[in-house]
Amino acid sequence: MKKSWSILLTMVLFVGLLAGCGSKDSSSGSDASASDKGDSKDKKRIALVLPEKIGVNPFFALMDEGLKKAATEFGVEVKTIESTDPASIEQNLRTAVAEKYDLIITATFQMEDALKKVAPENPDVPFAIIDTVVDLPNVRSVVFREHEAAYLLGAAAGLSTKTGKIGNVVANDIPIMHKYITGFEEGAKSVRPDVEIFVNYVGSFTDPAKAKEFALLQNSKGADFVAGLSAVGDLGVFEAAKEKGFYTSGQDTDNTGVDPEHVVLSQLKSTDTVVYETVKDFTEGNYSFDVRDYGLKEGGVGLTYVTHESKSPLNDFIGQETVDKVKAIADDIIAGKIKVTNALEQ
């Protein structure tokens, strides 16, 4: 009899142990990043739906970082959904809706068509799209004044070039890229009116080999500074600069650490900041469906050494004198003394 009771007691304890394990929060990764902030059923849930995988393109990696930082600080559950190909973009957006996320954030012109289908079908779901404008009553659009930072980059290149020839290797011949090209040209010619500027279009955001070809071509024509404006393609521009000994710049994040001898500047775009502030507004009840515009004044764009510090030492090709002059230009843009052309408004 004692043996029977012993077996029964053991079974009861075992079942109790299993029940205790089953009630444990099983969420993992970013979904559990705010688990210490309160009951999960009361937390806001926010999804970031990206048009491609987070790889070497810093634009999307920064967004993911901003989302995770916001999750920690504001006690929200977050999830990043990466699209493996263009065909999966709309489905991923619909998945986020079906999973009843309280706010769905997405980004770039690649998501526009899908958002224009899904948002009107779900008028009670709040959305945000970064880096483009979708004019719908339940969508907040966040854009950047990239032309302001491009003006600074062009001015720095114009002041630094020894040959009087500089270049741009650009991802695609599309409207948003002309914000960069126009700003760069205006900045360069403002400090050196006779500067010659080469422009070539890669035809892709993910083709380092083609970007490298164009960088080498521009250098062969005399350009001693070639700006990388081709996203992942910038890696090819960096390779070309190292092989031939000319100078270049990167985009979005500080790329100077890749090769400080040749990658001497980076035009910055703080996608992490705008994602963070979008989540902040939503969690604090300040969310509105409008267009938010981030430029030099708001810290949304910038240039290494000029508006932001860098861990890499300043290259002599640029030099402190040039940095000081470009800082003054940045102050004039912020003060409204210099008006940089926005190619999208022409």
C-alpha positions, 0 to 999 in steps of 0.5 A: 500500500505504501508503495502504491501511495509512493507511486501516486505521489510521484505521478502527481508531482511529475504532472505538477512539474509539467504544468509549471513548465507549460505556463512559462513564457515561451516567446523568444528573440525580439518578441520577448524583449519587453517581458519584464515590463508587465503582463504580455496581454497588456503590451503593445505589439509592433511588427516591422515588415521589410522588403528584403532580408537584413543582409549587408544593406545597413539601411534595414539593419539600422531599422531593426536596431531601432525597433529593438531599442524601442522594445527595451525602452517602451515595453513593447513586443516586436517582431521583424519580418524579412521578405525573401523576394518581391513576391513575398512582400504583400503576403508578409504584410498580410501576415502581420495584419492577421497576427493582429499587431497593434502597429505595422511599420514598413519601408521604402518604395518597394513596399508602396504597392503592397501597402496601398492594397493592404492598408485600405482593406484594414482601415482600423490598423495603424501603419507607418512607412519609412523613406517614402510617402503613402497618402492614406488615412491610416498610414504615417509616412516618414521621409528624409531630406537626403539632399541636405546631407548630399549637399554637405558631401558634395561640398566636402568633395569639391573642397578636397579634390585635387583633379577637379573631377569627382563622381557618383556611382548611383543605384538606379535612375529613379526619383529618390536617387536624384535627391542625392545627385542634385544635392551633391552637385549643388554642394560641390559647385557651391565651393568649386563652380568648375568641378566636373561631376561624373554620374553612372547608374548601376541599375540595382541596389545589390550589384557590387561588381557593376558598381565597381566597374563604374567606379573604375571608369570614373577614376580612369577619367580623372575622378579622385573622389567617387561617392558610393550611392548604390547601397550594397553596390558600394562594396564594389566602389570601396574595392575599386578605391582600394585597388586604384588608390582614390577616395570614396564615401559610403551611405546610411551608416559610418563606413569609414572603418571598412578602409579609412585610407580610402573610404573617407566620408559617409553620408548618414541616414538615421533609420534607427532613430525614426523607427525608435521615434515612431514606436515612441509616439505610438506607445505614448499616445502621440501617434498621428497619420501625417508626413514626418520629415527628417533633415539636418535640423532633426538629426535624421541625416548627416555627414561623418566628421561634420555632424557626427563623430567617427571612430576612424581618424580623419583622412588627410584627403579631407582634412580639418580645414575642409571639415570646418568649412562644411560645418559652417555650411551645415549651420547655414542650411539648418538656419535656412540661409542655404536652400538645397533643391529637393529634386522630388519637388521640381 
